[in-house]
């Protein structure tokens, strides 16, 4: 049985870190519209806490400017929804990824470059052109860097190694 967004919101109040609340990581217009309960299990909340801690490092590196999370945790049902089109093994379903913006700092490309030049231990960083995707894996920090490639319709068709 699907729960309402209000039920999800009650379960996801609370801070993970100084600047990031669990509610920011689970908010989803698609989940709200489709009645999908995007409440993470406890083991995922632990991963989200690590991701939030990583984003605190990013925020500090970007001059303490506010970060807006555009996509965080996605339960498997939400991740596989046609409006989302997430990969089956997406780190978003594990609580290890966040898509975000920091408009007060600069464009997604400028943000990705600043993070890449830092000593922040991330696993994967992608300049998606409209946002930045970052993954903080619990066991590895490979420092992988990619740039999204688009077709003429503006759809991602591939990822190129390195930042463009």
C-alpha positions in Angstrom: 0.0 0.0 0.0 1.4 3.4 -1.0 1.7 6.1 1.7 1.1 9.7 1.2 3.9 12.3 1.0 2.8 13.7 4.3 3.5 10.3 5.9 6.9 10.3 4.3 7.6 13.8 5.5 6.8 12.9 9.1 9.3 10.1 9.0 12.0 12.2 7.4 12.2 15.3 9.5 15.5 15.9 11.2 19.0 16.9 10.4 21.7 14.6 9.1 24.4 17.3 9.4 24.5 21.0 10.3 23.2 22.2 6.9 21.4 19.1 5.5 18.2 17.5 6.5 17.0 14.1 5.6 13.9 15.6 4.0 16.1 17.3 1.4 17.4 13.9 0.3 14.0 12.2 0.0 12.0 15.1 -1.6 10.7 14.1 -5.0 7.9 15.7 -7.1 7.5 12.4 -8.9 7.1 10.5 -5.7 4.5 13.0 -4.5 2.6 12.9 -7.8 2.7 9.1 -8.1 2.1 8.3 -4.4 5.4 6.6 -4.0 6.7 6.3 -0.4 10.4 7.4 -0.7 11.2 6.8 3.0 14.6 5.2 3.3 15.3 2.3 5.6 17.6 2.8 8.5 20.7 1.3 6.7 20.2 3.9 3.9 19.8 6.7 6.4 23.4 5.8 7.6 24.6 6.1 4.0 22.7 9.4 3.6 24.5 10.7 6.7 27.8 10.0 5.0 26.7 11.7 1.8 25.5 14.7 3.8 28.9 14.8 5.6 30.6 14.8 2.2 28.3 17.6 1.0 29.3 19.6 4.1 32.9 19.4 2.8 31.8 20.5 -0.6 29.8 23.4 0.9 32.8 24.5 2.9 35.0 24.3 -0.2 32.5 26.4 -2.1 32.9 29.2 0.4 30.1 28.1 2.7 27.5 29.0 0.0 24.2 27.1 0.3 23.7 23.9 -1.7 20.4 22.8 -3.2 19.9 19.1 -3.5 17.9 18.4 -6.6 17.9 14.6 -6.2 19.1 12.4 -3.4 17.7 9.1 -2.2 15.4 7.2 -4.6 13.7 4.1 -3.5 13.8 1.3 -6.1 10.2 2.0 -7.2 11.0 5.7 -7.7 14.3 5.1 -9.4 12.7 2.8 -12.0 9.8 5.2 -12.7 9.8 6.3 -16.4 10.0 10.0 -15.3 13.2 9.3 -13.5 14.8 6.7 -15.7 17.5 5.8 -13.1 20.0 3.0 -13.7 19.1 -0.3 -12.0 22.3 -0.2 -9.9 22.1 3.6 -9.2 24.0 4.9 -6.2 20.9 7.0 -5.5 19.1 3.8 -4.3 21.9 3.2 -1.8 21.9 6.8 -0.4 25.4 7.4 -1.7 24.7 10.0 -4.4 23.3 13.5 -4.6 22.5 15.8 -7.6 22.9 19.4 -6.6 23.4 23.1 -7.4 25.1 25.9 -5.7 24.0 29.0 -7.7 25.8 31.4 -5.3 29.1 29.8 -6.3 28.6 29.3 -10.0 27.5 27.1 -12.8 27.5 23.3 -12.5 30.7 23.2 -14.6 32.4 25.7 -12.3 31.3 23.7 -9.2 32.5 20.4 -10.6 35.9 21.8 -11.5 36.3 23.3 -8.0 35.4 20.0 -6.4 37.8 18.1 -8.7 40.6 20.4 -7.7 40.0 19.9 -4.0 41.1 17.1 -1.7 37.5 16.1 -1.0 37.4 12.2 -1.1 34.6 11.5 -3.5 34.0 8.3 -5.5 32.4 9.8 -8.6 31.8 13.4 -9.9 29.8 14.2 -13.0 29.2 17.5 -14.6 25.7 17.0 -15.9 25.7 20.6 -17.2 22.4 21.4 -15.5 23.5 20.0 -12.1 26.4 18.2 -10.4 26.2 14.6 -9.5 28.5 13.3 -6.7 28.9 9.9 -5.1 30.4 9.2 -1.7 30.9 5.5 -1.6 31.3 4.0 1.9 34.4 1.9 1.0 36.2 3.8 -1.8 37.0 7.2 -3.1 38.2 6.7 -6.6 38.0 10.3 -7.7 36.4 9.5 -11.0 35.4 12.5 -13.1 33.0 12.6 -16.0 31.1 15.0 -18.2 27.6 14.2 -19.6 27.2 14.2 -23.4 23.9 15.1 -24.9 22.0 14.5 -28.2 20.3 17.3 -30.1 17.1 16.8 -27.9 19.1 17.5 -24.8 19.1 13.9 -23.6 22.1 12.3 -22.0 23.6 9.8 -24.4 26.9 9.0 -22.8 29.6 10.1 -20.3 33.0 11.3 -21.3 35.9 10.7 -18.9 37.2 14.0 -17.4 35.6 17.3 -16.9 34.9 19.3 -20.1 
